[in-house]
Amino acid sequence: MEKEKYEILYIPICLSSSLPKTGWIQSCINCGHFTSKFIDFKEINCISKKKIFQIIICKDCCKTFKKDLKLQKKIYEYANDFINLYQ
């Protein structure tokens, strides 16, 4: 059986900025600094598309994120709310 091919759609979850939405640099979800660090958060398979939601987080916030449960909860809630609105 031939493997089905999906169109993969990467969707950044970040703060608003003046940067182009399709660029590889976006605004950190926590502090707003520009970064190119993307972390895959959730993958949703549709009929012909695979949506991969990515959290954009700078290296400084990422260090804090790994240790701070309160920050993790805040970012996860924001990301899940974003995904629910997006669909």
Backbone hydrogen bonds, N-H to C=O, Kabsch-Sander energy under -0.5 kcal/mol:
donor,donor_aa,acceptor,acceptor_aa,energy
6,Y,4,E,-0.5
7,E,48,S,-2.3
8,I,6,Y,-0.6
9,L,7,E,-0.5
9,L,50,K,-3.1
10,Y,8,I,-0.5
11,I,9,L,-0.5
11,I,52,I,-2.8
13,I,54,Q,-3.4
14,C,12,P,-0.7
15,L,27,S,-1.2
23,G,20,P,-1.5
26,Q,35,T,-2.7
27,S,15,L,-0.5
28,C,33,H,-3.0
29,I,56,I,-3.1
32,G,28,C,-0.8
35,T,26,Q,-2.8
38,F,36,S,-0.7
39,I,55,I,-2.6
41,F,53,F,-3.2
42,K,53,F,-1.5
44,I,51,K,-2.9
46,C,44,I,-0.5
46,C,49,K,-3.4
50,K,7,E,-3.0
51,K,44,I,-3.2
51,K,49,K,-0.5
52,I,9,L,-2.8
52,I,50,K,-0.6
53,F,42,K,-3.1
53,F,51,K,-0.6
54,Q,11,I,-2.6
55,I,39,I,-2.9
56,I,13,I,-2.1
57,I,37,K,-1.5
57,I,55,I,-0.7
62,C,58,C,-2.3
63,K,59,K,-1.6
64,T,60,D,-1.5
65,F,61,C,-3.1
66,K,62,C,-1.8
67,K,63,K,-0.6
67,K,64,T,-1.1
68,D,64,T,-2.2
69,L,67,K,-0.8
72,Q,68,D,-2.2
73,K,69,L,-2.4
74,K,70,K,-2.2
75,I,71,L,-2.6
76,Y,72,Q,-2.9
77,E,73,K,-2.5
78,Y,74,K,-2.2
79,A,75,I,-2.8
80,N,76,Y,-2.7
81,D,77,E,-2.5
82,F,78,Y,-2.3
83,I,79,A,-2.4
84,N,80,N,-2.4
85,L,81,D,-2.0
86,Y,82,F,-2.2
87,Q,83,I,-1.7
